Amino acid sequence: VNSPTRLSVVEPGLFFQFGKLPRFYGQIQTVRCFESNPTVREVLSSPGYHQVLVVDGGGSKRVAIMGDQIAKLAVDNNWAGVIVNGCIRDSAIINELNIGVRALGTHPVKSLKTYPGEKNAKCNFGGVEFVAGQWVYVDEDGILVSETPLHGHENVNRLVGVI
């Protein structure tokens, strides 16, 4: 759903919540990959500056794109969160980490390491286009994407739980 104010809302009900942080927001960085995660590891190994990594795994539910080791890299490098259009693994451990994660579900099998993926690629899923440099706001009610930062606006702070 697109609004006249250039907000997009990800289709409800697609993503499950993982990690200790049910609410998170930040500027978007993207990785597009399919059943192979070396670029996800590379990006989350670098300083995150409280950004959110959006990973388009093609919606695959045949392997996990991220596990606890990569999630721990995200925490250690100050990423605000990760949204995975695919599955994660090690969810019990990830649920103890101070990060917000959304994913389509869990899968016990690790991803391949053969395809490097693409950084800063436009990603389309859930009825929304995710573009590096735009902003994403996530809370218990959903995922909102904006071309410009919204935090600091009182009504938006209440909407996405940013206090």
Backbone as a ProteinNet text record, in pm:
[ID]
protein_1_A
[PRIMARY]
VNSPTRLSVVEPGLFFQFGKLPRFYGQIQTVRCFESNPTVREVLSSPGYHQVLVVDGGGSKRVAIMGDQIAKLAVDNNWAGVIVNGCIRDSAIINELNIGVRALGTHPVKSLKTYPGEKNAKCNFGGVEFVAGQWVYVDEDGILVSETPLHGHENVNRLVGVI
[TERTIARY]
85.1	0	88.8	70	145.4	54.7	108.2	29.5	78.1	-0.9	42.1	168.8	202.4	322.1	443.3	434.1	543.9	584.4	484.9	507.7	459.5	529.3	487.8	481.7	382.3	365	376.9	463.6	481.4	353.6	317	197.2	197.7	89.8	84.8	87.6	143.1	138.5	246.2	337.7	441.9	559.4	592	717	695.3	785.7	789.2	894.9	874.7	963.8	1066.1	1192.3	1301	1389.3	1473.8	1562	1489.8	1568.6	1512.5	1438	1464.6	1405.4	1284.9	1164.6	1046.9	1030.4	1096.9	1087.9	1228.5	1242.9	1370.3	1347.8	1441.6	1433.9	1573.3	1586.8	1714.3	1715.2	1824.1	1843	1869.8	1817.2	1822.5	1953.9	2011.2	2114.6	2056.4	2093.5	2032.1	2135.2	2093.8	2166.7	2062.1	2085.8	2000	2082.6	2032.1	2102.6	1999.9	2037.4	1943.9	2012.6	1971.7	2019.6	2171.2	2233.1	2377.9	2404	2484.2	2491.8	2627.7	2730.5	2858.6	2850.5	2767.7	2757.8	2684.9	2590.4	2523.5	2625.8	2709.4	2815.1	2910.1	2949.9	3043	2984.5	2860.6	2798.2	2781.7	2732.7	2710.3	2839.5	2950.4	3081.9	3137.2	3073.4	3118.6	3032.1	3079.3	3001.3	2862.7	2761.2	2623.8	2566.4	2624.3	2576.8	2425.1	2371.2	2228.7	2139.5	2193.9	2115.2	2042.6	1955.8	1883.2	1923	1968	1999.4	1875	1837.6	1726.3	1786.6	1755.1	1810.9	1699.1	1711.1	1613.7	1668.5	1623.8	1663.8	1569.6	1494.1	1403.6	1284.9	1263.2	1152.3	1173.1	1296.5	1324.5	1306.6	1242.7	1228	1300.9	1401.9	1476.8	1606.1	1654.6	1774.3	1760.7	1849.1	1852.5	1960.2	1923.6	2016.5	2102.7	2049.7	2124.1	2107.1	2217.4	2215.6	2268.4	2291.3	2333	2467.2	2562.2	2694.5	2686.2	2609.7	2595.4	2512.7	2409.8	2331.2	2418.3	2508.5	2599.7	2691.8	2735.9	2814.8	2735.7	2606.8	2522.3	2516.3	2500.1	2495.8	2629.5	2738.8	2872.4	2908.2	2848.1	2880.5	2772.6	2684.4	2585.2	2483.2	2434.2	2320.4	2193.9	2094	1968.6	1883.7	1891.3	1808.6	1836.6	1770.7	1782.7	1643.4	1606.2	1481.9	1521.9	1477.6	1518.2	1396.5	1396.5	1294.1	1341.2	1333.8	1383	1382.1	1455.3	1456	1585.3	1575	1691.4	1701.1	1812.1	1826.9	1880.3	1891.4	1940.4	1852	1721.5	1629.8	1631.6	1651.6	1654.6	1770.2	1883.7	1999.9	1976.6	1926.9	1899.4	1799.5	1703.7	1604.5	1665.1	1787.7	1857.7	1950.1	1961.1	2050.1	1976.4	2050.3	1994.5	1986.8	1895.7	1875.6	1732.9	1682.5	1552.7	1571	1495	1502.5	1361	1336	1213.3	1254.4	1184	1211.6	1083.6	1083.4	966.1	945.9	1050.6	1042.5	1180.8	1186.2	1313.3	1335.3	1461.7	1500	1631.3	1647.3	1768.5	1891.7	1874.5	1986.9	2054.6	2188.4	2266.7	2255.4	2279.1	2276.8	2404.4	2401.3	2520.7	2615.9	2736.4	2834.4	2889.9	2818.9	2873.6	2839.1	2727.2	2684.4	2706.8	2783.7	2816.4	2698.8	2603.8	2494.1	2530.5	2434.1	2452.5	2425.1	2517.9	2498.8	2426.3	2346.6	2277.4	2186.6	2136.2	2040.4	1900.4	1816.7	1677.1	1614.8	1538.8	1475.1	1324.5	1251.1	1105.7	1044.7	972.5	895.7	793.5	691.4	586.1	510.8	515	446.1	519.1	646	723.8	858.7	908	1043.7	1133.4	1239	1337.5	1457.7	1493.7	1603	1706.4	1832.5	1940.1	1933.6	1944.1	1939.5	1803.4	1697.4	1566.3	1559.6	1443.7	1429.1	1323.1	1345.3	1248.5	1220.5	1093.2	1045.7	969.7	1008.2	951.1	901.6	780.5	732.4	641.9	573.6	491.5	378.3	342.8	230.1	269.1	398.2	434.6	563.8	582.1	703.9	662.8	718.1	686.5	813.8	806.4	921.8	892.2	992	977.5	1100.8	1078.5	1191	1275	1212.6	1281.3	1264.2	1351.4	1337.8	1208.6	1144.4	1019.3	1034.5	1137.9	1150.9	1167.8	1116	1114.6	978.5	892.9	756.1	668.9	601	528.8	432.5	352.4	255.3	324.3	433.9	508	574.7	626.7	688.4	589.2	464.6	363	330.7	322.3	286.6	385.4	513.9	613.8	681.6	631.7	684	819.9	858	986	962.8	1029.2	1007.7	1139.1
-117.4	0	122.4	208.8	333.9	447.9	541.3	656.6	779.2	885	1007.5	1067.3	1029.4	1083	994.6	905.4	818.7	717.9	669.7	562.7	432.9	325.7	193.8	101.2	13.4	-80.8	-221.7	-301.1	-439.5	-517.3	-605.1	-687.1	-751.8	-733.8	-789.7	-942.7	-995.6	-1138.6	-1222.3	-1160.5	-1236.4	-1272.7	-1185.5	-1199.1	-1234.5	-1317.4	-1352.5	-1266.5	-1242.4	-1159.1	-1246	-1204.6	-1271	-1163.9	-1204.5	-1111.2	-1045.7	-980.2	-916.8	-787.3	-725.7	-594.8	-606.9	-590.9	-598.2	-474.2	-364.6	-237.4	-193	-155.9	-101	-19.7	66.8	146.3	188.5	230.4	281	296.7	353.4	366.9	229	207	76.1	55	-64	-119	-248.9	-288.4	-407.4	-507.4	-633.5	-743.8	-829.8	-860.6	-955.9	-1081.3	-1193.8	-1320.6	-1432.4	-1548.3	-1660.1	-1783.7	-1823.1	-1944.4	-1948.1	-1831.4	-1819.7	-1688.5	-1692.8	-1574.6	-1507.2	-1528.6	-1462.4	-1310.1	-1250.3	-1103.7	-1054.5	-1131.1	-1094.5	-1090.5	-1193.4	-1196.7	-1077.6	-1050.5	-939.9	-806.3	-779.2	-651.8	-638.4	-742.4	-734.6	-739.6	-769.3	-763.4	-621.4	-531.9	-392.6	-306.3	-186.6	-100.6	-71.6	-88.7	-70.7	67.3	141.9	277.2	280	176.5	165.3	158.8	107.1	86.1	-47.8	-72.6	-199.7	-265.4	-389.2	-463.9	-537	-512.2	-580.4	-682.9	-810.4	-920.2	-983.2	-973.3	-1039.3	-1174.8	-1276.3	-1413.9	-1482.8	-1403.2	-1459.6	-1531.8	-1516.3	-1582.3	-1732.1	-1778.2	-1921	-1970.2	-2085.1	-2151.1	-2285	-2297.8	-2423.4	-2424.2	-2306.2	-2294.5	-2169.8	-2156.7	-2037.4	-1942.3	-1817.7	-1714.6	-1660.2	-1663.2	-1608.9	-1700.2	-1720.7	-1794.8	-1707.9	-1769.7	-1694.3	-1625.3	-1686.1	-1624.3	-1494.7	-1494.5	-1372.7	-1269.3	-1313.9	-1220.7	-1155.9	-1234.1	-1179	-1073.3	-1096.5	-993.8	-863.6	-874.9	-755.9	-679.8	-752.9	-689.4	-621.3	-694	-642.5	-520.3	-508.5	-398	-290.8	-291.2	-184.1	-170.5	-282.8	-280.4	-276.5	-200	-191.5	-315.4	-373.4	-489.6	-548	-662	-732.6	-781.9	-757.8	-810.5	-908.4	-1033.7	-1139.4	-1191.8	-1172.7	-1234.1	-1376.5	-1457.9	-1594.6	-1642.4	-1746.2	-1805.8	-1777.8	-1793.6	-1788.1	-1922	-1943.1	-2061	-2014.8	-2107.3	-2074.2	-1968.5	-1979.1	-1875.3	-1860.4	-1968.2	-1957.3	-1868.4	-1881.7	-1797.9	-1654.7	-1638.1	-1504	-1430.6	-1503.2	-1440.1	-1385.5	-1424.4	-1371.9	-1254.5	-1221.3	-1113.4	-980.4	-873	-738.3	-680.6	-736.2	-693	-726.8	-657	-688.7	-764.4	-872	-952.5	-986.5	-976.2	-1026.9	-1123.8	-1236.2	-1336.7	-1413.1	-1483.3	-1561.8	-1685.1	-1727.1	-1844.3	-1895.2	-2019.2	-2080.9	-2205.8	-2241.8	-2363.3	-2412.3	-2543.4	-2593	-2601.4	-2592.8	-2612.7	-2479.7	-2478.6	-2359.8	-2329.8	-2203.8	-2163.8	-2209.1	-2198.3	-2221.3	-2103.9	-2119.1	-2010.8	-1980.8	-2023.9	-2018.8	-1892.1	-1831.1	-1712.9	-1590.1	-1492.6	-1379.6	-1287	-1273	-1179.2	-1039.4	-949.4	-810	-714.4	-623	-517.6	-400.2	-332.3	-210.3	-229	-350.9	-378.2	-340.6	-292.1	-270.8	-407	-414.8	-540.4	-518.3	-610.5	-601.3	-726.5	-709.7	-819.2	-760.7	-837.9	-791.7	-671.7	-650.8	-537.7	-406	-409.4	-287.4	-296.3	-182.4	-174.2	-116.9	-190.7	-146.4	-93	31.5	97.4	142	108.7	152.4	303.1	347.3	490.2	537.9	463.4	497.5	449.9	463.4	434.4	327.8	242.9	140.4	148.6	130.4	135.9	6.6	-64.2	-195.4	-198.3	-248.1	-274	-397.1	-422.4	-542.8	-546.4	-432.5	-424.3	-428.7	-417.8	-424.8	-355.4	-341	-283.3	-169.7	-52.2	69.3	120.4	157.2	209.2	352.1	438.5	578.9	624	712.6	769.2	861.4	919.8	1014.4	970.6	1017	979	1033.8	953	992.1	1011.9	952.5	963	1110.1	1142.3	1280.8	1343.9	1284.7	1332.2	1257.5	1331.8	1271.7	1161.3	1184.2	1082.6	957.4	972.7	856.8	784.6	858.1	794.2	700.7	744	657.5	540.5	566.6	462	346.9	377.9	271.7	243.8	301.4	269.6	329.7	434.1	500.2	607.3	591.9	688.6	756.6
0	0	0	-94.5	-100.2	-59.2	15.1	56.6	-18.6	-18.5	-86.7	-26.3	96.3	160.7	135.4	36.9	-4.9	103	174	269.9	206.7	234.6	187.8	307.8	307.7	417.2	360.9	421.6	380.1	410.1	318.9	336	474.6	549.9	686	687.5	795.7	819.9	754	681.9	612.2	703.2	796.4	870.6	1016.7	1066.6	1207.8	1276.8	1405.4	1485.8	1558.5	1551.8	1623.8	1685.8	1778.3	1847.6	1964.3	2049.4	2169.1	2139.6	2025.3	1997.2	1905	1958.4	1872.4	1785	1824	1750.1	1711.9	1587.3	1541.9	1415.5	1386.2	1263.9	1223.5	1100.5	1053.1	903	856.9	713.1	653.8	535.7	471.7	397.9	417.1	329.6	276.3	156.3	97.9	47.2	49.5	-14.3	-83.4	-209.7	-279.1	-303.2	-256.6	-270.4	-274.2	-321.6	-324.9	-269.7	-150.8	-84.8	-66	-60.4	-41.3	32.1	139.3	226.4	246.7	164.1	192.8	198.8	116.5	116.9	240.7	290.9	416.1	529.1	537.8	639.7	623.1	499.6	472.4	517.7	481	516.1	667.8	733.8	878.5	959	893.1	957.6	959.9	888.4	882.5	974.3	1009.7	1098.8	1042.3	1126.8	1082.4	1106	1199.5	1229.6	1251.8	1316	1349.1	1225.4	1115.4	994.7	1003.4	906.5	896.6	765	773.4	652.1	605.1	480.6	416.8	321.4	345.5	266.9	184.9	54	-32.7	-71.9	-0.9	-28.7	-125.1	-200.5	-298.9	-238.6	-108.2	-42.2	-22.3	-41.6	-30.1	113.3	124	253.6	252.8	164.3	152.8	233.3	274.1	357.2	444.5	541.3	626.1	575	556.7	509	623	745.8	859.4	979.7	1051.6	1176.7	1289	1404.2	1521.7	1505.1	1434.5	1419.2	1339.4	1232.3	1152.2	1229.1	1301.5	1383.2	1490.6	1548.4	1650	1588.6	1463.8	1393.7	1383.2	1351.7	1339.7	1471.9	1582.3	1714.2	1744.1	1723.5	1754.2	1670.6	1552.1	1461.4	1455.6	1555.9	1574.6	1461.8	1411.1	1319.6	1404.2	1362.4	1437.3	1417.6	1297.5	1270.6	1133.9	1108.6	981.7	942.9	818.1	762.2	653.1	664	570.7	496.1	365.6	281.1	251.9	354.8	355.7	499.5	527.7	661.6	737.2	869.2	956.5	1028.7	1099.8	1185.7	1320.5	1415.2	1549.4	1616.1	1594.9	1643.1	1795.7	1869.8	2016.3	2061.7	1996	2030.6	1983	1861	1807.7	1897.2	1952.6	2040.4	2169.1	2201.6	2318.8	2283.6	2156.8	2112.4	2108.1	2135.6	2139.3	1998.2	1919.1	1781.3	1741.7	1641	1584.5	1454.6	1437.1	1314.7	1272	1143.9	1083.4	973.5	965.3	862.8	832.6	720.3	679.5	766.7	837.2	923.1	956.4	1001.5	1036.1	952	938.1	866.1	925.4	947.6	1012.7	923.1	792.3	699.4	666.6	675.7	640.7	492.4	459	318.5	248.2	117	36.2	54.5	7.2	14.7	-125.2	-229.1	-364.9	-442.4	-416.4	-490.3	-403.8	-450.9	-363.9	-332.8	-420.2	-397.4	-441.9	-428.4	-472.4	-358.1	-334.4	-234.8	-299.3	-219.4	-260.5	-381.1	-399.8	-507.2	-459.2	-549.7	-514.1	-487.8	-378.8	-339.8	-336.2	-394.3	-397.9	-336.8	-228.5	-168.5	-72.9	-45	44.8	-8.2	-140.6	-201	-188.2	-149.3	-124.6	-194.6	-241.4	-293.9	-184.3	-150.2	-52	-127.8	-100.6	-170.5	-67.7	-93	-3.6	12.2	137.1	166.6	213.9	183	236.9	382.5	445	587.8	609.6	709.5	745.4	895.4	929.6	1067.8	1094.4	1200.3	1228.8	1373.6	1392.2	1527.3	1523.6	1633.5	1644.6	1542.7	1487.3	1395.1	1248.2	1218.6	1078.6	1043.4	911.5	854.7	761.8	786.3	712.8	646.7	518.9	445.9	401.2	416.5	378.1	300.2	204.5	130.7	217.1	319.3	406.4	551.8	642.4	783.7	843.1	925.2	990.1	1139.2	1200.9	1345.5	1383.5	1499.5	1543.4	1523.9	1439.2	1422.2	1522	1607.8	1720.5	1677.1	1575.1	1532.5	1481.7	1411.5	1360.2	1475.6	1571.9	1688.5	1756.2	1769.6	1830.8	1738.4	1609.1	1512.8	1513.9	1514.1	1505.6	1639.3	1745.7	1878.1	1906.6	1832.3	1856.4	1961.6	2073.5	2183.1	2216.8
[MASK]
+++++++++++++++++++++++++++++++++++++++++++++++++++++++++++++++++++++++++++++++++++++++++++++++++++++++++++++++++++++++++++++++++++++++++++++++++++++++++++++++++++

